[in-house]
Amino acid sequence: TPIRFDLNSPEVIADPYPHYARLREDAPVHHDRELDLWVLSRHDDVAAAVRDHARFSSESGGPWSDLSANPFNPSTRVPAPVAAAVERLLSPRVLLTSDPPDHTELRRKVAPAFTPRRIAAWEPRVREITEGLLGGAAARDGRIDLVRALAAPLPSMVIAEMMGVPPGRRDRFRRWSDEAVDGLLAHGSLLRTLHGTAMMSAHFAAAVRRRRRDPRDDLIGLLVAGGDEAPLSTGELVTFCVLLLVAGNETTTNLISNTVLALLENPDALEAVRADPGLAGAAVEETLRYDGPAQGLLRIAKADARFGDVTIPAGSRVLLLIASANRDPRRHPDPDAFRLDRGRADHLAFGTGVHYCIGHALARLESTVAIESLFRLGLAPRLAGRPGRLDSPVLRGLRTLPLALERVPA
Ligand code: HEM
């Protein structure tokens, strides 16, 4: 009997993991007729497909062709002229949705801005911003929404500073970047996405032109300078900056919230991190495996692909469920247990192969500092209301996480 797996249903969004387990056991190569989407869920299949970029292409027709036919949100469509107007601001070559050799060339030009050393240099400033946000929150009555107080502002404040956005513009800038991911939510609006994208693009185009006249050592300055013999065009730079916000802010927000929620639901781990905040990094790493912000990656099969006795035909859209792979017992013993002592980071939460997340060091730094600071300030977080979940089958995270922060005597 064909298995039912409706990835947009409220039950799956509330807790996808039992549904993934059913897929892995009963239908590891599943065809969703309604969405005309193939779904892979076992670690070995998912990892092989992510690494096989020749057969499983990331390419889409242009920056918005994915969104205007968003397979996760089939009810929304953007009027073609609106999409076309925004598309003119952007380059058709997008790192995330290109294949080698285009991808290789783009990645080579932007990678120098993201070396582990450059990111590590931000640690003191990330700590300062985090402590400022948390200090303000704790000074009030100790009741906070962790998402609003810390998890959402931290990544957008850090990237805004990295990009040299003037302080007076940062609120607007954050609103635009929130709008830009709205279309990924199950009931989100693609028009909001396009609005945020258009406003940010105009901002970045001006910033790129200013850096060309007046070179600076911030992230945009590095990207402008980084194209060596074949510099990136203004459109390509603008597109990459938009991508950084879309790919980096919401995901990092969700990693911070998911980590705190996982700790609250696992009192032993919570106690361990409270006793030794140096375990924050291990908690973040285990959350990436256990409840990662990105649940699946979308690819197009360029040729027939055989998995066991099932063949995915060339031309199919394929959803690679990395979050299911990370719970596959064939790979991770006792996969549904949240444990701080796994000691291996062989999950697929940041992808693998040529598109491996360029922001992984930044995401890990911000999330680790956030969790560590929460405990180093001598604050004991307790759930103070129902967490509100994001309504999306691909972005796993929280809209709200109400906490009471109690001071624990030193
Ligand atoms: C790529 C996850 C944070 C920028 C990816 C991919 C994943 C991912 C799974 C691979 C996509 C694919 O193969 O199709 C995450 C998660 C994050 C995070 C879970 C936070 C916890 C960030 C941050 C930035 C960023 C902070 C930048 C500031 C990018 C970019 C790509 C990417 C530009 C495209 C790389 C390429 O195509 O070569 N991310 N990411 N991400 N990520 Fe992240």
Residues whose N, C-alpha, C, O or C-beta is under 5 A from the ligand:
A	BS01	HEM	L95 L96 L244 A247 G248 T251 T252 L255 P293 A294 L297 L348 A349 F350 G351 V354 H355 Y356 C357 I358 G359 H360 L362 A363
